[in-house]
Amino acid sequence: MAGSRRRPWRAAVTRVLAGSLVALAGACGVGTTEEDRRAAEELADKHFPGQIEAIGARALFPGTGGSEVTFAVADDRDAVVRLRINADKGTCDSKECAGALTEAVARGRADAAAFRTLRDAFDACGYEVIALGPTGTPPYVVAELTNATVQRVLADIGGCVRRWVTASGADSPLAKAKASYVHVVSPAVAGKRDRGKDSWPTMMRLTRSDLLASLTGHAYHSASYDIGAGQVDTAGSARVVRPFKEREAFGETVQDAVREELRATYPNMVMSSYQWVWRLEPGRVDRQTGYVLFCPEPGERGRCVNSDDAVLVTTDERGNPVEKVRVVHDVRDGTGALRLPPY
């Protein structure tokens, strides 16, 4: 009897929960995304008939409102057009929609043309671009860096960057930049990447967050090339980019070793939490050099904040020092900005 009396109550609760879930789904934009896509398609049919086709839509971050609708371009398989639209408000990225779509189409075509300049430059020197950062740069390429190959590979990629800068033109933002970056992924990681569908526009396929996550979920190298007056230093330099847990483990190993050595001279010293930048030693992938900051005496609450003292240290791949550390003082300028000496 007790069980039979509970059933109506349970059924009522189930109906209430189901109704709540439906309401929540509507609040999260399931319905509005469909409406936004229909509005975007109507806009495209009116202003770009037969030229662009909607291939996807996603709700924007809750609270932002609206959706991002993605279009393929009929006569350009590389181009993707992204339009942020809010059908309820009748706006696109808080602007008038016809103009916003025109700008989005022009931007999509320009980004595709810039990508082809990049792709052709790297293809010409033997490196396939397998992914791009969310804004279209930096490119990701595939190579195995070892002590025996690192200088040659970095120089080869530097030659690709020089081709890319030249092909982009002297007035391009790239030629006027101070540096360019290329991410280098190992063949083992690249072979397991999420490639997406060949039918997707190239700029959509290569900038996807799931593709980038499949590459950056493992350690990779980031090569940098200085640019001056449009000329590229093709020798380049590189650093290791690690996933969060690996980076934390590396940093702890370095700091523990440096702390142990400094305590003989600075018994009350405190290490800073500053996340320093490391660089591979020339011709080596198993040696890297960088700075750690410290305070000779603890500051407020026993912490080290705005340190004016640093240690230059060279380590192995795990973070164990392999050379004597060097202490550097006065590493901040008069404004308090950090000015670490080059190395």
TORVO-389479 format. One record per residue: residue number from 1; x, y, z of N, C-alpha, C in turn. Coordinates in steps of 0.2 Angstrom, whole numbers. Each point is the difference from the previous one (the first is absolute). Layout:
! residues N
[NUM, [X, Y, Z], [X, Y, Z], [X, Y, Z]] ...
! end
This chain:
! residues 343
[1, [4, -6, 0], [-4, 6, 0], [4, 6, 0]] [2, [6, 0, 4], [4, 6, 0], [3, 1, -6]] [3, [2, -5, -4], [3, 1, -6], [-5, 3, -5]] [4, [-6, -2, 0], [-5, 2, -5], [-2, 7, 1]] [5, [1, 3, 7], [-2, 7, 1], [6, 4, -2]] [6, [6, -3, -1], [6, 5, -2], [0, 1, -7]] [7, [-4, -5, -4], [1, 1, -7], [-3, 6, -3]] [8, [-6, 3, 2], [-2, 6, -3], [5, 6, 2]] [9, [3, 0, 6], [4, 5, 2], [6, 0, -5]] [10, [3, -6, -1], [6, -1, -4], [-1, 2, -7]] [11, [-6, -2, -3], [-2, 3, -6], [0, 7, -1]] [12, [-3, 3, 5], [-1, 8, 0], [7, 3, 0]] [13, [5, -3, 4], [7, 2, 1], [3, 0, -7]] [14, [-1, -6, -3], [3, -1, -7], [-2, 5, -5]] [15, [-7, 1, 0], [-3, 5, -4], [3, 7, 1]] [16, [1, 2, 6], [3, 6, 2], [7, 1, -3]] [17, [4, -6, 2], [7, 0, -2], [1, 1, -8]] [18, [-5, -4, -3], [0, 0, -8], [-1, 7, -2]] [19, [-5, 3, 3], [-2, 7, -3], [6, 5, 2]] [20, [3, -1, 6], [6, 4, 1], [6, -1, -5]] [21, [1, -6, -2], [5, -1, -5], [-1, 3, -7]] [22, [-7, -1, -2], [-2, 4, -6], [1, 7, 0]] [23, [-2, 3, 6], [1, 7, 1], [7, 2, 0]] [24, [4, -4, 3], [8, 1, 1], [3, 0, -7]] [25, [-2, -5, -4], [2, -1, -7], [-1, 6, -4]] [26, [-7, 3, 1], [-1, 6, -4], [4, 6, 2]] [27, [1, 0, 7], [4, 6, 2], [7, 0, -2]] [28, [3, -7, -1], [6, 0, -3], [1, 1, -7]] [29, [-5, 1, -4], [0, 3, -7], [-1, -6, -5]] [30, [-3, -6, 2], [-1, -5, -5], [-5, 3, -5]] [31, [-5, 3, 2], [-5, 3, -5], [3, 6, -4]] [32, [3, 4, 4], [2, 6, -3], [6, -1, -5]] [33, [4, -5, 1], [5, -1, -5], [-3, -2, -7]] [34, [-6, -4, 0], [-3, -2, -6], [-3, 6, -3]] [35, [-3, 5, 4], [-3, 6, -3], [6, 5, -3]] [36, [5, 0, 4], [6, 4, -3], [3, -3, -6]] [37, [0, -6, -1], [2, -3, -6], [-4, 1, -6]] [38, [-7, 0, 1], [-5, 1, -5], [1, 8, -2]] [39, [0, 4, 5], [1, 7, -2], [6, 2, -4]] [40, [6, -4, 2], [6, 1, -4], [0, -3, -7]] [41, [-4, -5, -1], [-1, -3, -6], [-4, 5, -5]] [42, [-5, 3, 3], [-4, 4, -3], [4, 6, -2]] [43, [4, 3, 4], [5, 5, -1], [4, -1, -6]] [44, [3, -6, 0], [5, -2, -5], [-4, -1, -7]] [45, [-6, -3, 0], [-4, -1, -6], [-1, 7, -3]] [46, [-1, 5, 4], [-2, 7, -2], [6, 4, -3]] [47, [6, -1, 4], [6, 4, -2], [5, -3, -4]] [48, [0, -7, 1], [5, -4, -4], [-3, -6, -3]] [49, [-5, 1, -4], [-3, -6, -2], [4, -5, -4]] [50, [0, -6, 2], [4, -6, -4], [8, 1, 2]] [51, [2, 5, 4], [7, 1, 1], [3, -4, 7]] [52, [-5, 0, 5], [2, -3, 6], [-5, -4, 3]] [53, [2, -5, 3], [-5, -5, 3], [1, -2, 7]] [54, [-5, 1, 4], [1, -2, 7], [2, -7, 1]] [55, [5, -2, 4], [2, -7, 2], [0, -1, 7]] [56, [-1, 5, 4], [0, -2, 7], [-2, 6, 4]] [57, [-2, -1, 7], [-2, 6, 4], [1, -3, 7]] [58, [3, 5, 5], [1, -2, 7], [-3, 6, 4]] [59, [-3, -1, 6], [-1, 5, 4], [6, 3, 3]] [60, [0, 7, 1], [5, 3, 3], [0, 0, 7]] [61, [5, 2, 4], [0, -1, 7], [-6, 3, 3]] [62, [-3, -4, 5], [-6, 2, 4], [1, 7, 2]] [63, [-5, 4, -1], [1, 7, 2], [1, 5, -5]] [64, [4, -3, -5], [2, 4, -6], [-6, 1, -5]] [65, [-4, -6, -1], [-6, 0, -4], [2, -1, -7]] [66, [-5, -3, -4], [2, -1, -7], [4, -6, -1]] [67, [2, -1, -6], [3, -6, -3], [6, 2, -5]] [68, [4, -4, -1], [5, 1, -5], [-2, -5, -6]] [69, [-1, 2, -6], [-2, -4, -5], [6, 0, -5]] [70, [1, -6, -3], [6, -1, -4], [-2, -2, -7]] [71, [3, 4, -5], [-2, -1, -7], [6, -3, -4]] [72, [-1, -4, -5], [5, -1, -5], [-1, 4, -6]] [73, [5, 1, -3], [0, 5, -6], [0, -4, -7]] [74, [-4, 1, -4], [-1, -4, -6], [6, -1, -4]] [75, [3, 6, -1], [6, 0, -5], [7, 0, 3]] [76, [0, -2, 7], [6, 0, 4], [0, -5, 5]] [77, [3, -6, -1], [0, -5, 5], [4, 1, 6]] [78, [4, 5, 0], [4, 1, 6], [-4, 5, 4]] [79, [-4, 4, -2], [-3, 5, 4], [-6, -2, 4]] [80, [0, 3, 6], [-6, -1, 5], [-2, 7, 2]] [81, [-7, 1, 0], [-3, 6, 2], [-3, -1, 7]] [82, [1, 4, 5], [-3, -1, 7], [-4, 6, 1]] [83, [-6, 0, 2], [-4, 5, 1], [-4, -1, 7]] [84, [1, 5, 5], [-3, 0, 6], [-6, 4, 0]] [85, [-6, -4, 1], [-6, 3, -1], [-5, -1, 5]] [86, [-4, 5, 2], [-5, -1, 5], [-7, 2, -3]] [87, [-4, -5, -2], [-6, 1, -4], [-5, 4, 5]] [88, [0, -2, 6], [-5, 4, 4], [1, 7, 0]] [89, [7, 3, 0], [1, 7, 0], [1, 3, -7]] [90, [0, -5, -5], [1, 2, -7], [7, 4, -1]] [91, [5, -3, 4], [7, 3, -1], [5, -6, -1]] [92, [5, 2, -3], [6, -4, -1], [6, 3, 3]] [93, [2, -3, 5], [6, 2, 4], [-1, 8, 2]] [94, [-6, 1, 2], [-3, 6, 2], [0, 6, -5]] [95, [0, -3, -7], [0, 5, -5], [-6, -2, -5]] [96, [-1, 4, -5], [-5, -1, -5], [3, -6, -4]] [97, [-5, -5, -1], [2, -6, -3], [2, -1, -7]] [98, [-3, 4, -4], [3, 0, -7], [7, 2, -1]] [99, [2, 5, 4], [7, 3, -1], [4, -5, 4]] [100, [-2, -3, 5], [4, -5, 4], [2, -6, -4]] [101, [-5, -2, -4], [1, -6, -4], [4, 2, -6]] [102, [0, 5, -3], [4, 2, -5], [8, 0, 2]] [103, [1, 3, 7], [6, 0, 3], [3, -7, 1]] [104, [-5, -4, 2], [2, -7, 2], [2, -4, -6]] [105, [-3, 1, -6], [2, -3, -6], [6, 2, -3]] [106, [1, 7, 1], [7, 3, -3], [5, -3, 5]] [107, [-1, 0, 6], [5, -2, 5], [2, -8, -2]] [108, [-5, -4, -1], [1, -7, -1], [4, -1, -6]] [109, [-2, 4, -6], [4, -1, -6], [7, 3, 1]] [110, [1, 5, 4], [7, 3, 1], [4, -5, 4]] [111, [-3, -3, 5], [4, -5, 4], [2, -6, -4]] [112, [-5, -2, -4], [2, -6, -5], [6, 1, -4]] [113, [0, 6, -3], [5, 2, -5], [7, 1, 4]] [114, [0, 2, 6], [6, 1, 5], [2, -7, 1]] [115, [-4, -5, 2], [1, -7, 1], [4, -3, -6]] [116, [-3, 1, -6], [4, -3, -6], [7, 3, -1]] [117, [1, 6, 2], [7, 3, -1], [4, -4, 5]] [118, [-2, -1, 6], [3, -4, 5], [1, -7, -2]] [119, [-5, -3, -2], [1, -7, -2], [4, -1, -5]] [120, [0, 4, -5], [5, -1, -6], [7, 1, 2]] [121, [1, 5, 4], [7, 1, 2], [3, -6, 4]] [122, [-4, -3, 4], [2, -6, 4], [0, -6, -4]] [123, [-4, -1, -5], [0, -6, -4], [6, 1, -5]] [124, [2, 6, -2], [6, 0, -4], [6, -2, 3]] [125, [1, 0, 7], [6, -2, 3], [-2, -7, 4]] [126, [-5, -3, -1], [-1, -7, 2], [-3, -1, 7]] [127, [-4, 5, 2], [-3, -1, 6], [-8, 2, 0]] [128, [-4, -5, 1], [-7, 0, -1], [-3, 4, 7]] [129, [-4, 5, -1], [-3, 3, 5], [-7, -4, 2]] [130, [1, -3, 6], [-6, -5, 2], [-5, 4, 5]] [131, [2, 6, 2], [-5, 3, 5], [2, 8, 0]] [132, [-5, 4, 2], [1, 7, 1], [-3, 2, 7]] [133, [3, 5, 3], [-3, 3, 6], [-7, 3, -2]] [134, [-4, 1, 5], [-6, 2, -1], [-1, 6, -5]] [135, [5, 5, 0], [0, 6, -4], [3, -2, -7]] [136, [2, -6, -1], [3, -1, -7], [8, -1, 1]] [137, [3, 2, 5], [7, -1, 2], [0, -1, 7]] [138, [6, -3, 3], [6, -3, -4], [-2, -6, -4]] [139, [4, -2, -5], [-1, -7, -3], [3, -5, 4]] [140, [-3, -6, 0], [3, -6, 3], [3, -5, -6]] [141, [6, -2, 1], [3, -4, -5], [3, -6, 4]] [142, [2, -5, -4], [2, -7, 3], [8, -1, -1]] [143, [3, -1, 5], [7, -2, -1], [3, -3, 7]] [144, [5, -4, 0], [2, -4, 6], [7, 4, 1]] [145, [0, 4, 6], [6, 3, 2], [4, -4, 5]] [146, [6, -1, -2], [5, -3, 4], [6, 4, 0]] [147, [5, -2, 4], [6, 4, 1], [4, 0, -7]] [148, [-1, -6, -4], [3, 0, -7], [-4, 4, -5]] [149, [-6, 1, 1], [-4, 4, -5], [-2, 7, 1]] [150, [0, 2, 7], [-4, 6, 1], [3, 6, -3]] [151, [6, 1, -1], [3, 6, -3], [-2, 0, -8]] [152, [0, -6, -3], [-2, 0, -7], [-7, 1, -1]] [153, [-4, -3, 4], [-8, 1, -1], [-2, 7, 2]] [154, [3, 3, 5], [-2, 7, 1], [2, 4, -5]] [155, [6, -1, -3], [2, 4, -6], [-4, -1, -6]] [156, [-2, -6, -1], [-5, -2, -6], [-6, 4, 1]] [157, [-3, -1, 6], [-7, 4, 1], [1, 7, 0]] [158, [6, 3, 2], [2, 7, -1], [0, 2, -7]] [159, [2, -4, -4], [-1, 1, -8], [-7, 0, -2]] [160, [-4, -4, 3], [-7, 1, -2], [-3, 6, 3]] [161, [2, 2, 6], [-3, 7, 2], [3, 6, -4]] [162, [6, -1, -3], [2, 5, -4], [-4, 1, -7]] [163, [-1, -6, -3], [-5, 0, -5], [-6, 3, 1]] [164, [-3, -2, 6], [-7, 2, 2], [0, 8, 0]] [165, [5, 3, 4], [1, 7, 0], [0, 3, -6]] [166, [5, -2, -5], [1, 3, -6], [-7, -1, -4]] [167, [-3, -5, 0], [-6, -1, -4], [-6, 4, 3]] [168, [0, 2, 6], [-5, 4, 3], [1, 7, -2]] [169, [6, 2, -2], [0, 7, -2], [3, 5, 5]] [170, [4, 5, -2], [3, 4, 5], [-4, 4, 4]] [171, [-6, 1, -2], [-5, 4, 4], [-5, -4, 4]] [172, [1, -7, 0], [-4, -4, 4], [2, 0, 7]] [173, [-5, -1, 5], [1, 0, 7], [5, -5, 2]] [174, [1, -6, -4], [5, -4, 2], [7, 3, -1]] [175, [1, 3, -6], [7, 3, -2], [2, 5, 5]] [176, [-6, 4, 3], [2, 5, 5], [0, -2, 7]] [177, [-1, -7, 1], [0, -3, 7], [7, 0, 2]] [178, [1, -1, 7], [7, -1, 3], [2, -7, 0]] [179, [-4, -4, -1], [1, -7, 1], [-6, -5, -3]] [180, [2, -6, -2], [-5, -4, -2], [1, -7, 3]] [181, [-5, -4, 1], [0, -6, 4], [-3, -6, -4]] [182, [3, -6, 1], [-2, -6, -3], [0, -5, 5]] [183, [-5, -4, 1], [0, -5, 5], [1, -7, -4]] [184, [5, -4, 4], [2, -6, -3], [-2, -6, 4]] [185, [-4, -4, -4], [-3, -6, 4], [4, -6, -3]] [186, [1, -5, 5], [3, -6, -2], [-4, -4, -5]] [187, [3, -4, -4], [-4, -5, -4], [-5, -4, 3]] [188, [2, -3, 6], [-4, -4, 4], [-7, 3, 2]] [189, [1, 6, 3], [-6, 4, 2], [-4, 2, -6]] [190, [3, 2, -5], [-4, 3, -6], [-4, -6, -4]] [191, [3, -6, 1], [-3, -6, -3], [-7, -2, 3]] [192, [0, 2, 6], [-7, -1, 4], [-4, 6, 0]] [193, [1, 5, -3], [-4, 6, 1], [-7, -1, -3]] [194, [-5, 4, 2], [-7, 0, -2], [0, 4, -6]] [195, [0, -3, -6], [0, 3, -7], [-6, 3, -2]] [196, [-6, -2, 3], [-6, 3, -3], [-2, -3, -6]] [197, [-5, 4, -4], [-2, -3, -6], [3, 4, -6]] [198, [1, -3, -5], [3, 3, -6], [-5, 5, -3]] [199, [-6, -1, 1], [-5, 4, -3], [-1, 7, 3]] [200, [3, 0, 6], [0, 7, 4], [4, 5, -4]] [201, [-1, 6, 0], [4, 5, -2], [7, 0, 3]] [202, [6, 1, -3], [6, -1, 3], [1, 4, 6]] [203, [-2, 7, 0], [1, 4, 6], [-4, -2, 6]] [204, [-6, -4, -2], [-4, -3, 6], [4, -6, 3]] [205, [2, -4, -5], [3, -6, 2], [7, 1, 4]] [206, [4, 4, -2], [6, 1, 3], [1, 4, 6]] [207, [-6, 4, 2], [0, 4, 6], [-4, -2, 5]] [208, [-3, -6, -1], [-5, -3, 5], [4, -1, 7]] [209, [-4, 1, 5], [3, -1, 7], [1, -7, 2]] [210, [-4, -5, -3], [2, -7, 2], [6, -2, -4]] [211, [2, 3, -6], [6, -2, -3], [6, 3, 4]] [212, [-1, 6, 2], [6, 3, 4], [1, -3, 6]] [213, [-6, -2, 3], [1, -4, 7], [3, -7, -1]] [214, [-1, -3, -6], [3, -6, -1], [8, 0, -1]] [215, [2, 6, -2], [7, 2, -1], [4, 2, 6]] [216, [-4, 5, 3], [3, 3, 6], [-1, -4, 7]] [217, [-3, -5, -1], [-1, -5, 6], [7, -3, 2]] [218, [5, 1, -5], [6, -3, 1], [5, 5, 0]] [219, [6, -1, 2], [6, 5, 0], [1, 1, -8]] [220, [2, 6, -2], [2, 2, -6], [5, 5, 0]] [221, [3, 2, -6], [5, 6, 0], [-3, 6, -3]] [222, [1, 6, 2], [-2, 6, -3], [7, 3, -3]] [223, [0, 1, -6], [6, 4, -3], [-1, 7, -1]] [224, [4, 4, 1], [-1, 8, -1], [6, 2, -5]] [225, [-2, 5, -4], [5, 3, -5], [-1, 7, 0]] [226, [5, 4, 2], [0, 7, 0], [0, 3, -7]] [227, [-4, 5, -1], [-1, 4, -6], [2, 7, 1]] [228, [4, 2, -4], [3, 7, 0], [0, 3, -7]] [229, [-4, 5, -1], [-1, 4, -7], [-2, -5, -5]] [230, [-4, -5, 2], [-2, -5, -5], [4, -6, -1]] [231, [6, 0, 3], [5, -5, -1], [-1, -5, 6]] [232, [1, -6, -1], [-1, -6, 5], [6, -3, 2]] [233, [2, 0, 7], [5, -4, 2], [-2, -7, 0]] [234, [3, -4, -5], [-3, -7, -1], [3, -5, 5]] [235, [5, 2, 4], [3, -5, 4], [-6, -2, 6]] [236, [-3, 5, 2], [-5, -1, 5], [2, -2, 7]] [237, [-5, -1, 4], [1, -3, 7], [-6, -3, 2]] [238, [0, -5, 4], [-6, -4, 2], [0, -1, 7]] [239, [-6, -1, 3], [-2, -2, 7], [-5, -6, 0]] [240, [0, -3, 5], [-5, -6, 1], [-6, 3, 3]] [241, [-6, -2, -2], [-6, 2, 2], [-3, -6, 3]] [242, [-1, 0, 7], [-3, -7, 3], [-7, 1, 2]] [243, [-4, -5, 1], [-6, 0, 3], [0, 2, 7]] [244, [-5, 2, 3], [0, 3, 7], [4, -4, 5]] [245, [-2, -6, 1], [3, -4, 5], [7, -2, -1]] [246, [2, 0, -6], [7, -1, -2], [4, 6, 2]] [247, [-3, 6, -2], [3, 6, 1], [1, 2, 8]] [248, [-5, -2, 3], [0, 1, 8], [6, -5, 3]] [249, [0, -6, -3], [5, -5, 3], [7, 3, -2]] [250, [1, 2, -6], [7, 3, -2], [2, 6, 4]] [251, [-5, 5, 1], [1, 6, 4], [2, -2, 7]] [252, [-4, -5, 3], [2, -2, 7], [7, -3, 1]] [253, [2, -4, -5], [7, -3, 0], [5, 6, 0]] [254, [-1, 5, -4], [5, 5, -1], [0, 4, 6]] [255, [-6, 2, 3], [0, 4, 6], [3, -3, 6]] [256, [-1, -6, 1], [2, -4, 5], [8, 0, 0]] [257, [3, -1, -6], [7, -1, -1], [3, 7, 2]] [258, [-3, 5, -3], [3, 7, 1], [-1, 2, 7]] [259, [-5, -1, 3], [-1, 2, 7], [5, -4, 4]] [260, [2, -6, -1], [5, -3, 4], [7, 3, -1]] [261, [1, 2, -6], [7, 3, -1], [0, 7, 3]] [262, [-5, 4, 0], [0, 7, 2], [0, 1, 7]] [263, [-3, -5, 4], [-1, 0, 7], [7, 1, 4]] [264, [5, -3, -3], [7, 1, 3], [2, 8, 0]] [265, [-2, 4, -5], [1, 7, 0], [-5, 4, 3]] [266, [-7, -2, -1], [-6, 4, 2], [-4, -5, 4]] [267, [2, -1, 6], [-4, -5, 4], [-8, 1, 1]] [268, [-2, 6, -1], [-7, 2, 1], [-3, 1, -7]] [269, [3, -2, -5], [-3, 2, -7], [-6, -4, -1]] [270, [-4, 3, -5], [-7, -2, -2], [0, 0, -7]] [271, [-2, -6, -3], [-1, 0, -7], [-7, 4, -3]] [272, [1, 3, -5], [-6, 3, -3], [-4, -5, -4]] [273, [-7, 1, -1], [-4, -4, -4], [0, 2, -8]] [274, [5, 5, -1], [0, 2, -7], [1, -6, -5]] [275, [-4, 0, -6], [1, -5, -5], [5, 2, -5]] [276, [6, -2, 0], [5, 2, -4], [0, -3, -7]] [277, [3, 3, -5], [1, -3, -7], [6, -3, -1]] [278, [0, -6, -2], [6, -4, -1], [2, 0, -8]] [279, [6, -1, -1], [2, -1, -7], [5, -6, -1]] [280, [-1, -4, -5], [5, -5, -1], [7, 3, -2]] [281, [5, -3, 3], [7, 1, -1], [1, -1, -8]] [282, [4, 4, -3], [2, -1, -7], [2, -7, -2]] [283, [-3, -4, -4], [2, -7, -2], [-2, -5, 5]] [284, [-4, 2, 5], [-2, -5, 5], [-8, 0, 1]] [285, [-2, -6, 1], [-7, 0, 2], [-1, -3, 7]] [286, [6, -2, 3], [0, -3, 7], [3, 5, 5]] [287, [1, 6, -3], [3, 6, 5], [-4, 6, -2]] [288, [-3, 3, 6], [-3, 7, -1], [1, 4, 5]] [289, [0, 7, -1], [2, 5, 4], [-5, 5, 2]] [290, [-1, 2, 6], [-5, 5, 1], [1, 3, 7]] [291, [-4, 5, 2], [0, 3, 7], [-5, -2, 5]] [292, [2, 0, 6], [-4, 0, 5], [1, 6, 5]] [293, [-5, 2, 3], [0, 6, 4], [0, -2, 8]] [294, [3, 4, 4], [0, -2, 7], [1, 7, 4]] [295, [-2, 0, 6], [1, 5, 5], [5, -2, 5]] [296, [5, 4, 1], [5, -2, 6], [-3, 0, 7]] [297, [-5, 4, 1], [-4, 0, 6], [-8, -1, -2]] [298, [-4, -3, 4], [-7, -1, -1], [-3, 7, 0]] [299, [-5, 1, -4], [-4, 6, 1], [-6, -1, 4]] [300, [-6, 4, -2], [-6, 0, 4], [-3, -7, 0]] [301, [-2, -3, 5], [-3, -7, 1], [5, -5, -2]] [302, [7, 1, 0], [5, -4, -1], [1, -2, -8]] [303, [-3, 4, -4], [0, -1, -7], [5, 4, -4]] [304, [2, -2, -6], [5, 4, -4], [-4, 3, -6]] [305, [-1, 7, 1], [-4, 4, -5], [4, 5, -3]] [306, [0, 1, -7], [4, 5, -3], [7, 0, 1]] [307, [3, -6, 0], [7, -1, 1], [4, 4, -4]] [308, [6, 2, 2], [5, 3, -4], [6, -4, 0]] [309, [0, -6, 1], [5, -5, 0], [-2, -6, -4]] [310, [5, -3, -4], [-2, -5, -5], [6, -5, 0]] [311, [-1, -6, -2], [5, -5, -1], [0, -3, -7]] [312, [5, 0, -4], [0, -3, -6], [3, -7, 0]] [313, [-4, -5, -2], [2, -7, 1], [-1, -4, -7]] [314, [4, -4, -1], [-1, -5, -5], [-1, -7, 2]] [315, [-5, -3, -2], [-2, -7, 2], [-1, -5, -5]] [316, [-1, -6, 2], [-2, -5, -4], [-7, 0, -2]] [317, [-3, -6, -3], [-7, 0, -2], [-4, 0, 6]] [318, [2, -2, 6], [-4, -1, 5], [0, 6, 5]] [319, [5, 4, -1], [0, 6, 4], [6, 0, 5]] [320, [4, -5, -1], [6, 0, 5], [6, 4, -3]] [321, [3, 5, 4], [5, 4, -2], [6, -4, -3]] [322, [3, 2, -5], [6, -4, -3], [6, 5, 0]] [323, [-1, 6, 2], [6, 5, 1], [-1, 4, 6]] [324, [5, 3, 2], [0, 4, 6], [-5, 6, -1]] [325, [-4, 2, 4], [-5, 5, -1], [3, 7, 1]] [326, [-3, 5, -3], [3, 7, 0], [-5, 4, 3]] [327, [1, 4, 5], [-4, 5, 3], [0, 6, -3]] [328, [-5, 3, -2], [-1, 7, -3], [-4, 5, 4]] [329, [3, 6, 2], [-4, 4, 4], [-3, 6, -4]] [330, [-4, 4, 3], [-3, 6, -4], [-3, -2, -6]] [331, [-5, -4, 0], [-3, -2, -6], [-7, 4, -2]] [332, [-1, 5, 4], [-6, 4, -2], [2, 7, -1]] [333, [-3, 3, -4], [2, 7, -2], [-4, 5, 5]] [334, [1, 7, -1], [-3, 4, 5], [-8, 0, 0]] [335, [-3, -3, -5], [-7, 0, 1], [-3, -7, 3]] [336, [5, -4, 1], [-2, -7, 3], [0, -5, -5]] [337, [0, 2, -6], [0, -5, -5], [6, -5, 0]] [338, [-2, -7, -2], [6, -5, 0], [4, 1, -6]] [339, [6, 1, 1], [5, 0, -6], [6, -5, 1]] [340, [-2, -6, -1], [5, -5, 0], [5, 0, -5]] [341, [7, 0, 1], [5, 0, -5], [-1, -5, -5]] [342, [2, 1, -6], [0, -5, -5], [5, -6, 1]] [343, [-2, -6, -2], [5, -5, 1], [0, -5, -6]] 
! end
